[in-house]
Amino acid sequence: MTADGTSTDGRLLPGTWDRPVLGVLGGMGPAATVAFLDALVRATPAATDQEHIDTVVLSHAGVPDRTRRLLDPEQPDPTPYLMGDLEVLARLGASCAVIACNTSHAFLPEELPLPLLSLVRVGAQAAVARARESGSQQPRVMVLATDGTRLSGVYQEALADLGARSLLPDEAGQREVMSVIYDGVKAGLPVSTPDFLDLVARLRGEADTVLLACTELSVLAEQAGPELPGYAVDAQAALVARVVSDLT
């Protein structure tokens, strides 16, 4: 430790943080961040506290709404918040970071302060892999996401790069998805598991897999547990598996 309180390697975490550190940028929304951390703890093959992943969490609920900005450029821009928080995680000494919000990925420039495990890329890879496991050589993936994520095209691009075709709900279906996200989970109101599973089944259409590409939908997927059908892939669950694979 140096005189100004930093460790000898330049990071702000003390020398007792001597293993790889995962930085989690969350708060978008808070319930989704809790769901990510809970899933990460349960997925980590640990028999003691010390075998879990060292993690620094920023639950920055004050980040401006990402979808509102994508739909209306006059709304506050979340980019300075996201980049500032990633810089904080880098200065603290995080080895890599995750962002527990799909829509936020639409605002990220190519150059970042630290390595990022992309929720979008990992989720797309998992959806395509699941489709190919079922025998599909030209996977069709139904993407359930916010209006902002949908408009940004981040998942459409990621899926196209993997040789998959992205499908989107029709206007009525998209309204249902947004209501579940904003009027349900983000508002702190219950969404019944049967209603959620019915929505996923109805919106599947011709898709080989349904990709849950919003962390509020990940909250509902966690609630559904083993009732979630095999054709449904939760992007956040895929990210948890990737973090565990990379850091344990």
C-alpha positions as CSV (number, residue, x, y, z in Angstrom):
1,M,0.0,0.0,0.0
2,T,1.3,3.4,-0.9
3,A,1.0,6.6,1.0
4,D,-2.0,7.8,-1.0
5,G,-3.9,4.7,-0.2
6,T,-3.5,2.8,-3.5
7,S,-2.0,-0.6,-3.8
8,T,1.5,-1.0,-5.3
9,D,0.0,-2.1,-8.6
10,G,-1.8,1.2,-9.0
11,R,-5.3,0.1,-8.2
12,L,-7.4,1.4,-5.3
13,L,-8.3,-1.9,-3.8
14,P,-5.9,-2.9,-1.0
15,G,-3.4,-5.6,-1.5
16,T,-5.7,-8.1,0.3
17,W,-7.7,-8.3,-2.9
18,D,-5.0,-10.4,-4.5
19,R,-7.1,-12.5,-6.9
20,P,-8.9,-11.6,-10.2
21,V,-11.8,-9.3,-9.4
22,L,-15.1,-9.2,-11.3
23,G,-16.7,-5.7,-11.7
24,V,-20.5,-5.7,-11.9
25,L,-22.2,-2.5,-13.2
26,G,-25.8,-2.8,-12.2
27,G,-28.8,-0.9,-10.8
28,M,-30.5,-1.1,-14.3
29,G,-32.7,-2.2,-12.7
30,P,-31.9,-3.1,-9.1
31,A,-33.9,-6.3,-9.0
32,A,-32.1,-7.6,-12.1
33,T,-28.7,-6.9,-10.4
34,V,-29.8,-8.9,-7.4
35,A,-30.9,-11.7,-9.6
36,F,-27.5,-11.7,-11.4
37,L,-25.6,-11.9,-8.1
38,D,-27.8,-14.5,-6.7
39,A,-27.4,-16.7,-9.8
40,L,-23.7,-16.1,-9.8
41,V,-23.3,-17.3,-6.2
42,R,-25.5,-20.4,-6.8
43,A,-23.6,-21.3,-10.0
44,T,-20.1,-21.0,-8.5
45,P,-18.7,-24.4,-7.5
46,A,-17.7,-23.3,-4.0
47,A,-17.7,-25.1,-0.7
48,T,-16.3,-22.1,1.3
49,D,-16.6,-18.3,1.2
50,Q,-13.1,-18.1,-0.1
51,E,-13.9,-20.2,-3.2
52,H,-16.4,-17.7,-4.5
53,I,-15.5,-14.9,-7.0
54,D,-14.2,-11.6,-5.6
55,T,-16.7,-9.0,-6.8
56,V,-17.1,-5.3,-6.8
57,V,-20.7,-4.1,-7.5
58,L,-21.8,-0.6,-8.5
59,S,-25.6,-0.5,-8.3
60,H,-26.1,2.8,-10.1
61,A,-29.9,3.1,-10.3
62,G,-29.6,6.8,-11.3
63,V,-28.4,6.0,-14.8
64,P,-30.9,7.6,-17.2
65,D,-33.3,5.2,-18.8
66,R,-31.6,3.6,-21.8
67,T,-34.7,2.9,-23.8
68,R,-36.1,6.4,-23.5
69,R,-32.8,7.8,-24.8
70,L,-32.8,5.4,-27.8
71,L,-36.4,6.3,-28.6
72,D,-35.9,10.1,-28.1
73,P,-32.5,11.7,-28.5
74,E,-33.7,14.7,-26.4
75,Q,-33.7,12.4,-23.3
76,P,-30.7,12.3,-21.0
77,D,-27.7,10.3,-22.3
78,P,-26.6,7.3,-20.2
79,T,-23.3,7.0,-21.9
80,P,-21.3,9.3,-19.5
81,Y,-22.7,7.4,-16.6
82,L,-21.8,4.0,-18.0
83,M,-18.3,5.0,-19.1
84,G,-17.7,6.8,-15.7
85,D,-18.7,3.7,-13.8
86,L,-16.6,1.4,-15.9
87,E,-13.7,3.8,-15.2
88,V,-14.4,3.5,-11.5
89,L,-14.3,-0.3,-11.7
90,A,-11.0,-0.1,-13.7
91,R,-9.5,2.2,-11.1
92,L,-10.5,-0.1,-8.3
93,G,-8.7,-2.9,-10.0
94,A,-11.4,-5.1,-11.6
95,S,-9.9,-7.6,-13.9
96,C,-13.0,-7.6,-16.1
97,A,-16.6,-6.3,-16.0
98,V,-20.1,-7.2,-16.8
99,I,-23.1,-4.9,-17.2
100,A,-26.4,-6.3,-15.9
101,C,-28.5,-4.5,-18.5
102,N,-28.9,-5.5,-22.1
103,T,-30.0,-2.1,-23.5
104,S,-26.9,-0.4,-22.0
105,H,-24.7,-2.2,-24.5
106,A,-26.1,-0.1,-27.3
107,F,-24.3,2.9,-25.8
108,L,-20.8,1.4,-25.4
109,P,-18.0,2.6,-27.7
110,E,-15.4,0.2,-29.0
111,E,-12.7,1.3,-26.6
112,L,-13.5,0.6,-22.9
113,P,-11.5,1.2,-19.7
114,L,-11.3,-2.6,-19.0
115,P,-12.2,-5.9,-20.6
116,L,-16.0,-6.5,-20.8
117,L,-17.8,-9.8,-20.9
118,S,-20.6,-8.7,-23.2
119,L,-24.1,-9.8,-22.1
120,V,-25.2,-9.4,-25.7
121,R,-22.5,-11.5,-27.4
122,V,-22.7,-14.2,-24.8
123,G,-26.5,-14.3,-24.9
124,A,-26.5,-14.5,-28.7
125,Q,-24.0,-17.3,-28.6
126,A,-26.0,-19.3,-26.1
127,A,-29.2,-18.9,-28.2
128,V,-27.6,-20.1,-31.4
129,A,-25.9,-23.0,-29.6
130,R,-29.2,-24.1,-28.2
131,A,-30.9,-23.9,-31.6
132,R,-28.1,-26.0,-33.2
133,E,-28.3,-28.6,-30.4
134,S,-31.9,-29.1,-31.5
135,G,-30.7,-29.8,-35.1
136,S,-31.2,-26.3,-36.7
137,Q,-28.5,-25.4,-39.1
138,Q,-29.9,-22.0,-39.8
139,P,-31.1,-20.9,-36.4
140,R,-34.0,-18.6,-36.0
141,V,-34.0,-16.7,-32.7
142,M,-36.9,-14.8,-31.3
143,V,-35.5,-11.8,-29.4
144,L,-37.6,-10.5,-26.4
145,A,-36.2,-7.2,-25.3
146,T,-37.0,-3.6,-24.6
147,D,-38.0,-1.2,-27.4
148,G,-34.6,0.4,-27.0
149,T,-32.6,-2.9,-27.4
150,R,-34.7,-3.8,-30.3
151,L,-34.3,-0.4,-32.0
152,S,-30.5,-0.4,-31.4
153,G,-30.1,-3.7,-33.4
154,V,-27.3,-5.0,-31.1
155,Y,-28.8,-8.5,-30.9
156,Q,-29.7,-8.6,-34.6
157,E,-26.1,-7.8,-35.4
158,A,-24.7,-10.3,-32.9
159,L,-27.0,-13.0,-34.2
160,A,-26.3,-12.3,-37.8
161,D,-22.5,-12.5,-37.1
162,L,-23.2,-16.1,-35.8
163,G,-25.2,-17.0,-39.0
164,A,-28.6,-16.8,-37.3
165,R,-31.8,-15.0,-38.2
166,S,-33.3,-12.8,-35.6
167,L,-37.1,-12.6,-35.2
168,L,-39.0,-9.9,-33.3
169,P,-42.5,-9.8,-31.8
170,D,-45.2,-8.0,-33.7
171,E,-46.5,-4.7,-32.4
172,A,-49.0,-6.2,-30.0
173,G,-46.5,-8.7,-28.8
174,Q,-43.9,-6.1,-28.2
175,R,-46.3,-4.1,-26.1
176,E,-46.9,-7.1,-23.9
177,V,-43.1,-7.6,-23.5
178,M,-42.7,-3.9,-22.5
179,S,-45.6,-4.1,-20.1
180,V,-44.1,-7.1,-18.3
181,I,-40.7,-5.3,-18.1
182,Y,-41.8,-1.8,-17.1
183,D,-45.3,-2.2,-15.5
184,G,-44.3,-5.4,-13.8
185,V,-40.6,-6.1,-12.8
186,K,-39.3,-2.5,-12.9
187,A,-42.4,-1.2,-11.0
188,G,-41.8,-3.9,-8.3
189,L,-45.2,-5.6,-9.1
190,P,-45.6,-9.3,-9.3
191,V,-45.8,-11.1,-12.7
192,S,-47.2,-14.6,-12.4
193,T,-45.0,-17.4,-13.7
194,P,-47.8,-19.0,-15.7
195,D,-48.5,-15.6,-17.4
196,F,-44.8,-15.2,-18.2
197,L,-44.5,-18.7,-19.6
198,D,-47.6,-18.2,-21.7
199,L,-46.2,-15.0,-23.2
200,V,-42.9,-16.8,-24.1
201,A,-44.8,-19.6,-25.7
202,R,-47.1,-17.4,-27.7
203,L,-44.3,-15.2,-29.0
204,R,-42.1,-18.1,-30.0
205,G,-43.7,-18.3,-33.5
206,E,-41.4,-20.1,-35.9
207,A,-38.3,-19.6,-33.9
208,D,-36.0,-22.4,-32.8
209,T,-35.1,-20.5,-29.6
210,V,-36.5,-17.6,-27.7
211,L,-33.8,-15.3,-26.3
212,L,-34.7,-13.4,-23.1
213,A,-32.7,-10.3,-23.9
214,C,-33.7,-8.1,-20.9
215,T,-32.5,-8.6,-17.4
216,E,-36.0,-8.0,-16.1
217,L,-37.1,-11.0,-18.1
218,S,-34.1,-12.8,-16.5
219,V,-35.7,-12.1,-13.1
220,L,-38.9,-13.9,-14.3
221,A,-36.8,-16.7,-15.8
222,E,-35.2,-17.2,-12.4
223,Q,-38.7,-17.4,-10.8
224,A,-39.8,-19.9,-13.4
225,G,-36.8,-22.2,-12.7
226,P,-37.2,-25.7,-14.2
227,E,-40.6,-24.6,-15.7
228,L,-38.8,-22.5,-18.3
229,P,-39.0,-24.4,-21.6
230,G,-35.8,-25.8,-23.1
231,Y,-36.2,-23.5,-26.2
232,A,-36.0,-20.4,-24.0
233,V,-32.5,-19.0,-23.4
234,D,-31.8,-16.4,-20.7
235,A,-29.0,-14.1,-21.8
236,Q,-28.1,-13.3,-18.1
237,A,-28.0,-17.0,-17.2
238,A,-25.6,-17.5,-20.1
239,L,-23.4,-14.7,-18.8
240,V,-23.3,-16.1,-15.3
241,A,-22.1,-19.4,-16.8
242,R,-19.4,-17.6,-18.8
243,V,-18.2,-15.7,-15.7
244,V,-18.0,-18.8,-13.7
245,S,-16.1,-20.6,-16.5
246,D,-13.6,-17.7,-16.9
247,L,-13.0,-16.8,-13.2
248,T,-13.0,-20.1,-11.4
